[in-house]
Amino acid sequence: MRRQQRLSVDDEVVVRAERSAPRAARHWVMRTVAEAGVTGASNQVVELLTGELVSNAVVHGPADGLVHVRVSIGPGFVRVGVSDDGGGRPTVTHPEPTAPSGRGLALVEALAESWGTTARPDGHPGKTVWFELDLTD
């Protein structure tokens, strides 16, 4: 079986912080990484984790804000960063099994090789929450 060539990518989409944002961002990221040659389980993990981070940005960021989703693909990695203008820093929680939410960052922590939070550059308010997947076989 021949492996598909992976292309380098550095691209961004901006969505409004509303209920449809996670779905729109997931679909854009899924297409972007697939076009770069990232397929199979890696593509599905990127889609899942992107949806979790965008959902958090919508829930915890400003209601009328924008959510920036950046995808970077290079040799052996995919990195997704989700930025919003909200304050605070996200933390991993371990809710009760019957709790309706609160598992997003636990999924990111479990499935990504690395993840973290950084301040936005150039004095912009808010933060960027990112994750990275290793694509080396």
GIMOSUL-V185937 format. One record per run of one state. SS is the DSSP state (alpha for helix, beta for strand, coil for the rest). FROM is the first residue (numbers start at 1). LEN is the number of residues. Records with the same first field share a line. If there is no record, write none. Layout:
SS->FROM-LEN, FROM-LEN
//
This chain:
coil->1-8, 17-4, 36-4, 61-5, 75-2, 85-19, 112-2, 120-1, 124-3, 135-3
beta->9-8, 66-9, 77-8, 114-6, 127-8
alpha->21-15, 40-21, 104-8, 121-3
//
